[in-house]
Amino acid sequence: MSFREIDRRPGAMADAFTLVLLAAITVIAALTFSDYGLGWDDFTHSQYGDLLYKYYASGMTNQKAFSFVNLYYYGGGFDLLANWLSRIFPFVDVFDIRRLLGGVVGITGLFVVWRIARRLSGPWGGFAAVALLLICPLYYGHMFMNAKDAPFAVASAGLIYAMVRAFDEFPNPTPRTVILFGLALGLAIGTRVMGLMSGVFIVTGIGFTLVAEARSLGLRPALGRALRFVGLLCLGLPLAYVVMGVIWPWGVAEPLNPLVALKYYSHFWEVPWHEMFEGRPILVPDMPRSYVPTLFSVQMPELFLGLVIAGFAGAVVTALFGKDKPARRARILMVAVAAAFPVLLTVAARPVVYNGIRHFVFITPALSILGGFAAAWLWEKAQSLPRMARAGVAAVFVLGVGLTAADFRSLHPYEYTYYNRIAGGIQRADGQFMLDYWGLAFKQAAEELDEYVEQHRRSLPQGRKLRVAVCGPYFAAAAELGPRYETTYDSSSADFYLKLGEFYCAEVKAPQLVKIEREGVTYATVYDVRGRPFPSVFADRQ
């Protein structure tokens, strides 16, 4: 056996572990995707997908999608694809299709993260990055049920991958890389206009390379190489525009529409409401600057947090003081900027923030890549230790991943509500922060209410639909309950009261028919309120 074969074995083992991990999560996703309920936006997004399909089916003459609530300010590639699939498979529920498609998109993102991290920190870094992203509740918990933020995260990861490839080939990115760049850029901006923010990490990488090469080659040669690099990447911009237009047709209906969308999102457009943060209901425009950093610190698993912080520090040190070529050092610097800049911008600008940190799903691939970078470095250093010490290092990583996986199993299908042990888990977080803010528990609550109605149908009102007062995502509740029920906000005429376990829902004194719990925390409840009218489904504080 040659030395080359010996050196290759650890990498092959890491790749094998990664492929097994990806295969395992694919099986789990296939078995569990239908467990996830509908959230606040699901019903509306399914309508948007239908309108986008009709836009193309009409030869682009039916433009109702261009005035549908405010969703035309978003790309609808995911919604369009889900609607198309529902027409091919009309015997499958459209929301089941959306959940399965979300799983497929999320697993695609895992694969992309593996390829990025493997380029930056080797096979073990790739394995660690995938494992970390799998235990990230913000990514895994949203990939099945978030039609905006999760696809945007995958598109953002794709753009990072294209740029890492491009800097590997600096200053002459290959045609394949240029095509990948155009495709990924179009998907990122076409999914959410915030994809324009990717220009920050791209410009950072180019600027860093230019400055570093100018010191060794001189300004003129370095500038020439940078301009050649930029010029070749720009060949991918027409493709990016076409891709953006396909999934976000309103975005290209007028040349300045992306800027119109940016202006729209720069101002809060809804009537403010309260959300729970650090034990106090706070109006969302008044959330403190600490909102995003605090929620990251209490919602990310401890292993994830530790490795990401170490990876960020290591990325900065490697970029500034590493011995590799400037373009190769620019790769990891780009990832660090992609991960940190959106959070820093939010702290500095203090925009309106709400719904936890779901709007930051798109930075989780970059965070996981940084964590994989740190894990690979630590594992490399551990190779000089005795075998038992190396086994201990590996055991710490496996234990950290395993504990969070066990927590996910306990919370399923509400993994996105995870809080780490620093925060005291969901038991301590309940009453301090929002948990099931998207109302996924309505699915299980509706199913159990339906079982109750089947068992007691003779004692229930006949000849009309059963009225259910709802505190939570109204349209999601209607879809989950089905045609047997009529949803309402009118608490005085309701037969049942379906409520989330959040602070803004009114408590009632009535027989409890259904209670959805995880680890002793209530996520949703159904009450029998026949003959027990109460003032409102909302608590007095609202």
BAKEVO-821797 format. One record per residue (C-alpha): residue in three letters; x, y, z. Coordinates in steps of 0.001 Angstrom, whole numbers, plus 500000, padded with zeros to 6 digits. Example, Ala and Ser with C-alpha at 12.3 -4.5 7.8 and 13.67 -1.06 7.14 Angstrom:
% BAKEVO-821797
ALA512300495500507800;SER513670498940507140;
END
This chain:
% BAKEVO-821797
MET500000500000500000;SER501413503383498991;PHE501623506426501216;ARG499140508128498899;GLU496594505370499519;ILE497148505614503276;ASP496642509391503169;ARG493511508998501114;ARG491744506643503535;PRO490765509203506231;GLY489222511434503563;ALA487343508519502035;MET486040507589505476;ALA484809511129506102;ASP483095511237502711;ALA481490507871503400;PHE480194509117506748;THR478782512209505048;LEU477018510195502363;VAL475549507892505010;LEU474363510941506939;LEU472759512439503828;ALA471130509111502972;ALA469796508765506516;ILE468271512230506554;THR466726511577503138;VAL464974508509504546;ILE463882510415507663;ALA462540513260505537;ALA460592510831503354;LEU459012509268506431;THR458224512468508340;PHE457552515301505878;SER453775514936506239;ASP454006515462510013;TYR454600519189509643;GLY451595521455509941;LEU450658524629508142;GLY451883528014509303;TRP450679531569508908;ASP451872531908505304;ASP451209528481503797;PHE447729529018502453;THR448597532388500912;HIS451781531035499346;SER449870528160497769;GLN447533530744496192;TYR450532532728494937;GLY451916529596493290;ASP448579529030491572;LEU448570532595490235;LEU452131532261488958;TYR451206529028487185;LYS448216530763485565;TYR450490533627484535;TYR452653531274482484;ALA449737529084481338;SER448002532183479930;GLY451028533149477884;MET451956535767480511;THR448696537701480032;ASN447030536823483359;GLN448945539102485712;LYS446893538744488896;ALA450057537476490587;PHE451498540981490186;SER448980542447492635;PHE448412539550495030;VAL448701540929498587;ASN452429541705498973;LEU453822538393497750;TYR454745539763494336;TYR457612541506496111;TYR459001537983496670;GLY460073535432494135;GLY457760532448493892;GLY459906529699492413;PHE459120527280495223;ASP455396528078495117;LEU455294527779491322;LEU457081524423491322;ALA454837523063494086;ASN451726524129492183;TRP453003522516488984;LEU453701519270490844;SER450222519341492387;ARG448760519411488871;ILE450888516464487794;PHE449885514546490939;PRO446317515767491624;PHE445664512838493956;VAL448268514166496432;ASP447384517001498796;VAL449076520218497698;PHE450384520878501194;ASP451943517416501374;ILE453661518225498088;ARG454923521480499552;ARG456292519693502618;LEU458039517031500541;LEU459439519635498170;GLY460714521579501184;GLY462553518473502355;VAL464095517995498898;VAL465248521613498779;GLY466650521391502318;ILE468614518220501567;THR469956519867498421;GLY471247522638500657;LEU472992520073502865;PHE474727518637499813;VAL475850522095498667;VAL477208522906502131;TRP479161519644502063;ARG480796520575498755;ILE481710524061499998;ALA483095522947503348;ARG485032520091501729;ARG486794522576499446;LEU487626524885502339;SER488549522469505110;GLY488763518978503660;PRO486562515879504006;TRP486236516036507788;GLY485303519708507587;GLY482627518788505063;PHE481261516063507311;ALA481206518354510350;ALA479482521167508443;VAL476675518849507301;ALA476239517439510816;LEU476113520949512292;LEU473551522160509778;LEU471406519116510542;ILE471279520029514242;CYS470580523684513497;PRO466899524133514451;LEU466684527253512347;TYR467562525275509204;TYR466171521802509824;GLY463070523099511564;HIS462194525440508704;MET463177523460505635;PHE459915521488505532;MET457520524368506061;ASN459066527731505147;ALA458512528572501479;LYS460536531802501572;ASP463428531612503991;ALA464556528005503537;PRO464768528105499693;PHE466568531429500017;ALA469098529791502343;VAL469771527061499787;ALA470098529589496959;SER472515531635499100;ALA474572528505499760;GLY474658527863496035;LEU476010531349495414;ILE478722530863498055;TYR479671527595496349;ALA479920529294492964;MET482144532038494386;VAL484382529565496240;ARG484867527717492948;ALA485552531007491195;PHE488280531997493660;ASP489800528532493355;GLU490167529316489635;PHE491149532980490067;PRO491597534976487863;ASN490130532742485138;PRO486895531112486327;THR485845528359483954;PRO482666528544481845;ARG481052525980484140;THR481770528140487176;VAL480448531256485431;ILE477231529388484594;LEU476898528222488205;PHE477452531799489365;GLY474729533152487069;LEU472291530405488029;ALA472883530813491778;LEU472752534607491676;GLY469471534532489775;LEU467990532028492211;ALA469139534050495236;ILE467789537419494091;GLY464731535840492476;THR463806534072495699;ARG464219537124497910;VAL465439540529496860;MET467724540385499904;GLY469920538261497642;LEU471378541586496525;MET473102541590499918;SER475394538860498564;GLY477236541631496781;VAL478800542504500130;PHE480684539230500550;ILE481522539032496838;VAL482999542536496809;THR484837541780500066;GLY486477538730498507;ILE487498540609495377;GLY488747543628497315;PHE490769541471499698;THR492404539608496818;LEU493209542837494995;VAL494858544433498029;ALA496806541292498954;GLU498044540714495402;ALA498945544376494970;ARG501447543989497798;SER503228541107496111;LEU502650541710492392;GLY502195545449492244;LEU498997547427491802;ARG498743547323488021;PRO499103543529487576;ALA496816542890490546;LEU494195545271489187;GLY494380543610485783;ARG493822540175487295;ALA490900541433489379;LEU489264543112486386;ARG489660539960484308;PHE488046537950487101;VAL485139540378487408;GLY484701540569483644;LEU484448536809483270;LEU481963536539486148;CYS479851539271484543;LEU479294536946481608;GLY476963535080483970;LEU474759538125484640;PRO472419537632481639;LEU471719534098482849;ALA471135535439486359;TYR468588537919485006;VAL466736535234483044;VAL466602532893486044;MET465440535723488289;GLY462735536616485794;VAL461430533062485582;ILE460906532655489308;TRP460102536315490013;PRO458343537667486908;TRP457217540851488646;GLY460893541558489356;VAL461597542017485651;ALA458232543492484620;GLU459800546932485142;PRO463570547576485268;LEU463462549176488719;ASN461102546726490375;PRO463830545067492504;LEU464637548510493926;VAL460922549100494538;ALA460841545855496505;LEU463897546905498501;LYS462230550221499341;TYR459058548402500384;TYR460941546163502788;SER462903549060504227;HIS459697550213505965;PHE457439548154508192;TRP454152547719506342;GLU451848546064508876;VAL449948547113511991;PRO452425546438514839;TRP451753543552517196;HIS453388542240520363;GLU455775539308520594;MET457346537840523705;PHE461022538602524188;GLU462917538028527432;GLY459666537670529359;ARG458011540855528116;PRO455477541376525292;ILE457114544003523082;LEU455800545706519950;VAL457846544366517043;PRO459072547825515917;ASP460430548341519440;MET462540545182519693;PRO466005545940521127;ARG469224545645519132;SER470021542536521146;TYR467050540633519668;VAL468871538672516948;PRO472135537976518864;THR470161536906521925;LEU467965534490520020;PHE470936532969518235;SER472643532455521596;VAL469653530639523126;GLN468332528757520094;MET471496527313518598;PRO472903524095520138;GLU475977524607522310;LEU478240522585520002;PHE477039524636517049;LEU477664527922518858;GLY481135526972520080;LEU482389525746516721;VAL480878528656514795;ILE482549531231517055;ALA485864529380516804;GLY485415529040513045;PHE484756532743512582;ALA487890533649514535;GLY489892531079512616;ALA488567532357509280;VAL489661535918510033;VAL493112534796511208;THR493544532515508191;ALA492515535239505755;LEU494768537901507268;PHE497816535856508223;GLY497614532618506252;LYS500341531552503840;ASP498049530414501028;LYS497426532461497895;PRO495270535553498456;ALA492416534237496301;ARG492233531036498308;ARG492281532941501592;ALA489492535146500225;ARG487204532111500102;ILE486944531631503848;LEU486778535396504403;MET483742535519502126;VAL482015532844504184;ALA482739534746507397;VAL481295537948505924;ALA478235536110504559;ALA477577534788508062;ALA478276537916510101;PHE477282540904507969;PRO473464540420508055;VAL473501540138511854;LEU475797543142512279;LEU473662545180509890;THR470532544320511874;VAL472161545328515158;ALA473388548611513651;ALA470290549588511643;ARG467697548109514051;PRO464986547227511524;VAL461687545699512585;VAL462298542083513624;TYR459785539398514537;ASN458959535675514258;GLY462133534736516068;ILE465109534601513728;ARG463443532874510780;HIS464499535720508490;PHE468104534630509153;VAL467776531041507971;PHE469836532121504959;ILE473007532591507021;THR472887529137508615;PRO474765527417505749;ALA477635529899506144;LEU477594529431509924;SER477775525661509528;ILE480678525956507084;LEU482564528048509647;GLY481781525431512290;GLY483094522717509977;PHE486254524777509427;ALA486882524880513185;ALA486038521199513640;ALA488490520180510900;TRP491248522297512448;LEU490646520801515880;TRP490608517287514465;GLU493875517923512637;LYS495494519130515862;ALA494121516105517684;GLN496074513767515390;SER499202514449517443;LEU497434513240520611;PRO497275509653521889;ARG494554507438520478;MET492369507707523581;ALA492545511492523486;ARG491560511496519805;ALA488648509231520655;GLY487629511710523351;VAL487633514603520885;ALA485487512609518464;ALA483169511570521300;VAL482555515194522298;PHE481454516002518756;VAL479275512908518458;LEU477729513556521879;GLY476955517176520989;VAL475263516127517765;GLY473501513197519403;LEU472034515211522289;THR470522517742519920;ALA469213514977517660;ALA467531513437520711;ASP466001516806521554;PHE464713517092517997;ARG463106513676518262;SER461368514748521457;LEU460120517983519865;HIS459167516559516467;PRO457608518023514366;TYR458307521314516152;GLU462102521249515884;TYR462130524940515050;THR460985525697518618;TYR464208524247520104;TYR466011526179522851;ASN469405525083524096;ARG470459524096527600;ILE471915527553528215;ALA468349528831527968;GLY467019525903529998;GLY465299524222527061;ILE461724524918526057;GLN460533524637529671;ARG462471527762530683;ALA461981529455527304;ASP458201529135527573;GLY456975532473528845;GLN460300534120527953;PHE460268533809524157;MET457944532797521342;LEU457838529052520698;ASP455340527863518072;TYR454925531311516537;TRP453890529798513181;GLY451200527597514662;LEU452382524232513356;ALA450663522488516286;PHE447258523212514747;LYS447700520167512514;GLN447923517703515406;ALA445258519585517362;ALA442865519453514399;GLU443464515728513940;GLU442742514997517598;LEU439654517225517567;ASP438423515297514543;GLU438873512034516456;TYR436834513459519334;VAL434063514596516979;GLU433913511175515352;GLN433492509515518728;HIS430866511992519981;ARG429150513093516778;ARG425660512128518014;SER425922514537520934;LEU427136517423518773;PRO425044519924516770;GLN423467518380513675;GLY422702519834510251;ARG425419522487510263;LYS429158522897510372;LEU430830522925513758;ARG432098526395514611;VAL435676526723515846;ALA436965529990517289;VAL440642530359516429;CYS443530532165518064;GLY446497531618515774;PRO447001531217512010;TYR443394531441510856;PHE443655530128507293;ALA446008527348508370;ALA443435526288510961;ALA440688526262508332;ALA442782524122505999;GLU443786521690508751;LEU440239521352510114;GLY438607520730506754;PRO435045521139505446;ARG433326519742508531;TYR434183522928510438;GLU433656526657510135;THR436448528806511567;THR435637532120513185;TYR436991534850515441;ASP433549535125517074;SER433975533490520465;SER430328533974521450;SER428872531527518900;ALA431648528921518773;ASP431347525243519615;PHE435074524801520116;TYR438028527073520811;LEU441369526257519161;LYS444282528240520546;LEU448040528342520389;GLY449989528133523621;GLU451194531705523186;PHE450706534659525493;TYR448343536568523210;CYS445607533886523267;ALA442825534171525852;GLU442495531519528540;VAL439019530090529166;LYS437339528007531835;ALA435871525198529772;PRO436324521442529277;GLN439613520706527602;LEU439279518259524696;VAL442778518329523183;LYS446160519372524515;ILE449294519252522370;GLU452432519172524509;ARG456147518678524193;GLU458308518209527288;GLY455498519547529470;VAL455012522722527416;THR451627523369525802;TYR451706524124522077;ALA447975524076521297;THR444694523395523064;VAL441093522766522041;TYR438227523568524429;ASP434544522721524328;VAL432963526182524719;ARG429347525310523879;GLY427182527361526199;ARG430267529103527581;PRO430681532300525557;PHE433790534348526327;PRO434676537912525308;SER437489537332522797;VAL439984534786521522;PHE442711537299522293;ALA444074538063525740;ASP443276541452527271;ARG446837542709526828;GLN446378542557523062;
END
